[in-house]
Amino acid sequence: MNWRNTTTDHDIDRLDGLSPLESWLADATPLQELDVDRLWMFTLEDDRAHRKITTKGVARGRGRHDVADWMVGLVGARVRLRYMPNHDHEVEVFDLATGKHLGWAWLADQVTGDQVGRVQGAAIAKPPSCAAISKPRTVPAAPGTRRRRPRHQRCAWAR
């Protein structure tokens, strides 16, 4: 490859007898600087699958889930994953409707102790949603009797 770029022993008519490297250096066309924050998006792959954030994280198939501390309280949110093909232990998560970047997530089976602590800390710091508390649950009944559902109770912070 170095031979092709630095010597003129090959026949490329458009280069006027110059090597590809000499032609590149002689070209006065200005180069545009790219914004690094936007460039990283082109390195990510997307399988275009629509996924939901669950209590286990975002399911990726074959029993694999990706988790992050910012997912706490977003159960049910529809998302898409983008990832680098050679880094399957971490993914970027994007909102399905807006395309907004939500954050990084890590493969649940490979998280570090620090990452586990951050997820647990976020779960403790965030109060449960009113819907989760007031969700009707069936109460086990004695044999031969009917089940009864508890009455709906409003959350104190939902008033």
Residue pairs with C-beta under 8 A, 6 or more apart in sequence:
3 9
4 10
4 20
5 19
5 20
5 21
6 19
6 21
7 19
8 17
8 18
8 19
8 22
12 20
15 22
15 23
16 23
18 26
41 82
43 84
44 82
44 83
44 84
44 92
45 82
45 83
45 84
45 85
46 80
46 81
46 82
47 81
48 80
49 80
49 81
50 78
50 79
50 80
50 96
51 58
51 59
51 60
51 78
51 79
51 80
51 81
52 58
52 59
52 75
52 76
52 77
52 78
52 79
53 71
53 74
53 75
53 76
53 77
53 79
54 65
54 75
55 75
56 65
56 67
56 108
57 65
57 66
57 67
57 68
57 71
57 105
57 108
58 65
58 66
58 67
58 71
58 79
58 81
58 91
58 93
58 105
59 65
60 66
60 81
60 91
64 107
64 108
64 109
65 107
65 108
66 81
66 90
66 91
66 93
66 105
66 106
66 107
66 108
67 105
67 106
67 108
67 111
67 115
67 119
68 93
68 103
68 104
68 105
68 106
68 115
68 119
69 115
69 118
69 119
69 121
69 122
70 102
70 103
70 122
71 93
71 105
71 119
72 119
72 122
72 123
72 126
73 126
73 129
77 95
78 95
78 96
78 97
79 93
79 94
79 95
79 96
79 102
80 93
80 94
80 96
81 91
81 92
81 93
81 94
81 105
82 91
82 92
82 94
83 90
83 91
83 92
88 107
89 106
89 107
89 110
90 104
90 105
90 106
90 107
91 104
91 105
92 101
92 103
92 104
92 105
93 101
93 102
93 103
93 104
93 105
94 100
94 101
94 102
95 102
106 115
111 119
127 157
130 154
130 155
130 157
130 158
133 153
133 155
134 152
134 153
134 154
134 155
136 149
136 150
136 152
137 149
137 150
138 147
138 149
139 147
139 148
139 149
139 150
140 147
141 147
141 148
